[in-house]
Amino acid sequence: QVQLVESGGGLVQAGESLRLSCVASGSDFTINRMGWYRQAPGDQRDLVAHISSGGSTKFADSVKGRFTISRDNAKNTVYLEMNSLKPEDTAIYYCNADITVGEYEYDYWGQGTQVTVSS
């Protein structure tokens, strides 16, 4: 069984920064793509950014130029550096990973971490 655990959320003011981390734990697995999604109250869960095992990245238009995604494969960890935060970035942020266990691929989610940006 693989688990994803996020950390780093919190309350900040507009213009400030936060760094989210997500660690995958378990045994005998290979992490393929890792990423972050977010969901505000009443909204659907949307992609923020993801990064492939080779380092290719994709960002939502709303965060391009402000957010950076990176990963440390040795630590099974993905990071989301969020700069110039805006009130509209307020949401629960979920870590997501596409993981191979044995012969099969699975889609895993973390429990979510709250990010609140005050104006």
Backbone as a ProteinNet text record, in pm:
[ID]
protein_1_A
[PRIMARY]
QVQLVESGGGLVQAGESLRLSCVASGSDFTINRMGWYRQAPGDQRDLVAHISSGGSTKFADSVKGRFTISRDNAKNTVYLEMNSLKPEDTAIYYCNADITVGEYEYDYWGQGTQVTVSS
[TERTIARY]
84	0	87.8	53.3	127.6	43.9	108.5	40.6	110	30.6	81.8	45.6	143.8	120.1	169.9	76.7	111.4	144.6	220.6	248.3	278.5	271.2	312	201	77.4	-31.4	-39.2	-125.2	-141.9	-212.9	-209.2	-272.5	-165.4	-174.1	-78.7	-154.8	-84.2	-142.4	-109.8	-191.3	-167.9	-26.3	37.8	173.4	280.9	242.4	339.6	356.2	440	474.4	449.4	428.5	418.4	483.8	532.8	589.7	518.1	457.4	392.2	485.1	477.3	553.4	459.5	495.1	417.5	515	506.2	594.5	514.4	565.2	504.9	580.4	504.2	567.2	501.3	575.9	526.2	644.5	617.6	726.4	701.3	810.8	807.4	715.8	740.3	660.8	750.7	698.6	767.6	673.3	720.9	638	658.9	551.5	556.9	531.9	417.2	387.7	338.1	379.8	332.3	279.8	183.4	130.2	44.1	-9.2	-95.1	-224.4	-332.8	-463.8	-517.3	-616.7	-678.7	-828.8	-896.3	-1041.9	-1089	-1155.5	-1216.5	-1360.4	-1419.1	-1557.6	-1651.8	-1730.5	-1826.9	-1769.9	-1638.7	-1574.2	-1529.4	-1496.5	-1440.2	-1290.9	-1234.4	-1091.5	-1017.9	-927.4	-857.1	-706.6	-644.1	-498.8	-432.6	-332.1	-246.1	-117.4	-51.8	72.7	105.4	176.6	231.3	368.6	441.5	578.6	599.1	657.9	681.7	806	827.9	946.6	1074.5	1062.2	1177.1	1192.8	1096.6	1107.4	1025.9	949.2	862.7	748.3	713.3	612.4	496.6	384.3	266.9	201.3	155.4	93.3	-42	-131.9	-255.2	-219.9	-293.8	-265.8	-268.2	-354.6	-372.3	-252.1	-161.9	-46.4	86.8	84.5	208.5	283.4	413	496.2	498.4	407.6	403.4	437.8	398.2	420.6	529.8	603.7	705.9	685.4	697.5	687.8	821.2	860.7	985.4	968	1061.2	1055	1194.3	1201.5	1324.7	1295.6	1339.9	1308.1	1368.5	1482.4	1545.7	1462.5	1386	1304.1	1156.3	1123	982.7	895.3	945.7	880.1	860.1	744.6	716.4	688.5	734.1	719	640.4	567.9	501.5	538.9	618.2	657.6	558.4	488.5	383.8	423.8	444.7	483.7	372.8	381.3	283.1	141.8	113.4	-17.2	-128.9	-242.5	-360.8	-476.3	-573.2	-688.6	-756.5	-755.8	-818.9	-740.5	-621.7	-547.9	-595.5	-683.8	-736.4	-811.7	-771.5	-831.1	-766	-821.8	-753	-666	-540.6	-445.6	-420.4	-436.4	-421.5	-301.9	-222.6	-113.2	-169.4	-118.1	-161.6	-40.3	-44.8	67.6	18.1	78.2	55.1	166.8	131.2	231.4	214.2	324.5	325.7	363.5	276.6	302.8	291.1	401	398.9	368	262.6	225.3	123.3	77.4	-36.3	-2.2	-76.8	-65.4	-186.5	-160.9	-267.4	-256.4	-369	-377.3	-399.6	-303.2	-311.9	-333.3	-403.8	-429.8	-390.2	-341.5	-320.2	-449	-440.8	-559.8	-593.8	-501.4	-526	-469	-427.1	-378.8	-439.3	-487	-556.7	-458.6	-482.4	-409.2	-511	-489.4	-577.9	-496.9	-538.4	-468.6	-563.9	-525.9	-610.7	-569.7	-667.6	-639.7	-594.4
-118.8	0	124.1	218.6	343.8	456.1	541.6	658.3	786.1	890.4	1023.6	1114.2	1184.4	1273.9	1412.9	1509.1	1647.7	1725.8	1832.3	1926.2	2062	2165.1	2297.9	2398	2355.6	2450.4	2548.7	2648.4	2744.8	2869.2	2970.9	3099.4	3203.8	3269.1	3373.7	3493.1	3604.3	3721.7	3724.2	3795.2	3807.9	3860.1	3799.5	3837.2	3753	3679	3595	3460	3377	3248	3132.8	3016.3	2891.5	2781.8	2681.3	2564.2	2440.8	2367.7	2242	2125.8	2022.2	1899.8	1781.1	1678.7	1554.6	1438.6	1351.7	1235.7	1108.4	1025.2	894.2	790.8	708	603.1	470.2	365.6	231.3	145.7	39.7	-46.9	-97.9	-121.4	-183.3	-109.2	17.1	92.8	185.8	227.7	323.6	439.5	559.5	677.6	728.5	744.7	799.8	950.5	996.2	1138.7	1175.6	1290.8	1345	1486	1523.8	1657.6	1707.5	1824.1	1891.2	1935.7	1913.9	1962.3	2048.1	2128.8	2207.4	2214.6	2233.5	2239.6	2344.5	2446.1	2548.5	2508.4	2561.9	2526.3	2551.3	2449.5	2461.9	2442.5	2423.7	2406.1	2262.3	2229	2097.8	2098.8	1980.6	1966.9	1986.1	2080.1	2114.3	2094.8	2067.1	2053.4	2187.5	2184.7	2301.9	2284	2170.4	2142.4	1995.6	1940.9	1807.2	1798	1695.4	1676	1527.2	1497.8	1358.9	1306.5	1177.1	1118.3	1173.9	1221.8	1279.8	1428.8	1489.4	1631.1	1723.9	1671.5	1757.7	1808.2	1934	1995.7	2052.7	2066.8	2131.7	2211.7	2332	2420.4	2469.3	2492.4	2561.5	2705.2	2760.6	2896.4	2995.9	2972.3	3066.8	3075.8	2977.5	2978	2990.6	2992	3003.5	3130.6	3114.1	3226.9	3254.7	3193	3214.7	3088	2974.3	2846.4	2766.7	2691.3	2601.5	2463.6	2360.9	2224.5	2154.9	2074.8	1999.6	1868.8	1778.8	1651.2	1603.6	1527.9	1461.3	1312.3	1248.4	1106.9	1019.7	1056.8	978	980.7	1087	1101.3	1075.7	1039.3	1015.5	1135.1	1252	1374.3	1470.3	1535	1640.4	1769	1879.9	2009.2	2103.3	2193.6	2301.1	2432.1	2510.9	2641.9	2743.6	2810.8	2904.2	3045.6	3129.5	3267.7	3362.5	3485.8	3589	3536.3	3478.3	3415.9	3518.9	3475.4	3559.1	3496.4	3575.9	3518.2	3406.4	3417	3312.7	3181.9	3180.7	3055.1	2976.7	3034.9	2967	2841	2728.5	2598.9	2491.3	2372.4	2254.5	2201.3	2180.8	2132	1983.1	1905.4	1760.6	1716.2	1631.2	1567.2	1446.9	1426.2	1313.9	1245.9	1114	1042.7	921.7	902.3	783.9	686.2	574.3	484.5	343.8	283.1	144.2	54.5	-42.8	-144.1	-279.6	-349.1	-475.1	-451.2	-513.8	-501.9	-391.5	-326.6	-237.1	-92.8	-1.6	140.3	183.5	265.9	315.1	466.6	527.1	672.1	696.7	759.6	783.2	931.6	956.7	1093.6	1109.5	1227	1260.7	1308.3	1339.8	1378.8	1525.8	1601.3	1743	1832	1950.9	2050.4	2185.2	2256.2	2381.2	2495.7	2571.5	2695.2	2808.8	2906.8	3022.3	3149.4	3230.2	3354.8	3469.7	3553.3	3666.6	3789.8	3875.2	3996.4	4112.2
0	0	0	-84.6	-95.2	-35.3	37.1	95	51.5	30.4	1.1	116.9	167.8	281.5	245.8	248.6	216.9	343.4	324.7	432.3	372.2	456.1	412.1	389.9	401.8	383.4	499.5	485.4	592.5	547.3	634.6	608.3	581.5	466.4	431.8	374.1	362.6	300.1	151.3	78.5	-65.1	-91.1	-189.9	-225.2	-159.2	-58.3	12.2	-57.9	1.7	-59.3	37.4	-20.1	54.9	-26.4	44.9	-20.8	31.3	-60.2	-25.5	-56.9	27	4.1	9.2	-63.8	-63.6	-72.4	27.1	31.4	7.8	-80.1	-105	-23.5	48.7	129.1	99.6	121.6	94.8	56.5	-17.3	-60.1	-200.8	-269.9	-402.5	-499.7	-516.2	-610.7	-691.7	-805.1	-891.3	-917.5	-890.4	-910.8	-1052.7	-1122.6	-1257.2	-1246.8	-1287.3	-1278.3	-1139.4	-1090.2	-962.8	-987.6	-907.3	-928.8	-815.9	-838.2	-741	-808.2	-737.2	-776.8	-662.7	-692.6	-586.7	-607.2	-494	-497.7	-398.6	-451.3	-367.2	-338.3	-232.6	-199.1	-316.4	-349.9	-457.8	-596.3	-604.6	-734.2	-754.4	-879.2	-906	-873.6	-866.2	-841	-973.3	-975.3	-1098.7	-1085.2	-1196.3	-1199.2	-1171.9	-1085.9	-1065.8	-1145.8	-1124.4	-1195.9	-1180.2	-1279.2	-1261.2	-1324.4	-1282.7	-1329.5	-1355.6	-1469.6	-1506.1	-1435.8	-1449.1	-1388.8	-1451.7	-1573.4	-1641.9	-1621.3	-1550	-1519.7	-1606	-1699.3	-1780.5	-1694.5	-1712.5	-1627.2	-1707.9	-1639.6	-1696.7	-1585	-1620.5	-1521.9	-1571.6	-1477.8	-1511.6	-1550.5	-1643.3	-1688.9	-1572.8	-1477.1	-1367.4	-1273.6	-1281.3	-1189.8	-1262.3	-1393.6	-1469.7	-1432.2	-1409.5	-1371.8	-1222.5	-1147.9	-1002.7	-924.3	-978	-909.5	-981.4	-902.1	-955.1	-894.7	-977.2	-927.4	-948.6	-850	-859.3	-784	-804.6	-734.8	-700.1	-592.4	-550.8	-556.6	-660.9	-680.5	-570.8	-519.4	-413.3	-285	-266.9	-146.9	-174.1	-298.1	-335.8	-297.9	-326	-281.7	-398.2	-398.1	-493.5	-415.6	-471.8	-407.5	-498.1	-434.3	-507.6	-439.7	-508.8	-459.2	-514.1	-423.8	-464.5	-423.6	-521.2	-498.4	-543.5	-494.9	-532.5	-518.8	-405.1	-385	-387.4	-439.6	-453.2	-375.4	-333.9	-263.9	-344.1	-475.6	-557.7	-559.6	-499.2	-483.9	-362	-284	-166.3	-206.4	-147.5	-181.2	-94.8	-104.6	-51.4	-164.6	-135.8	-234.7	-210.8	-316.3	-308.9	-391.5	-331.2	-403.3	-479.6	-597.8	-681.3	-740.7	-748.6	-807.8	-885.3	-998.8	-1081	-1048.2	-987.8	-929.3	-983.1	-1017.8	-1062.3	-945.1	-919.6	-816.5	-884.8	-894.5	-966.8	-1113.4	-1162.3	-1302.8	-1328.5	-1227.9	-1242.3	-1205.8	-1269	-1237.5	-1157.1	-1058.3	-972.4	-960.4	-933.4	-913.4	-764.2	-700.7	-557.5	-528.3	-416.2	-370.4	-224.8	-191.7	-52.8	10.7	139.1	214	194.9	140.9	115.2	223.8	184.2	279.2	241.9	342.3	318.5	296.7	191.4	165.3	163.8	249.5	257.5	238.3	142	111.2	141.2	235	271.2	191.4	167.2	88.1	175.2
[MASK]
+++++++++++++++++++++++++++++++++++++++++++++++++++++++++++++++++++++++++++++++++++++++++++++++++++++++++++++++++++++++

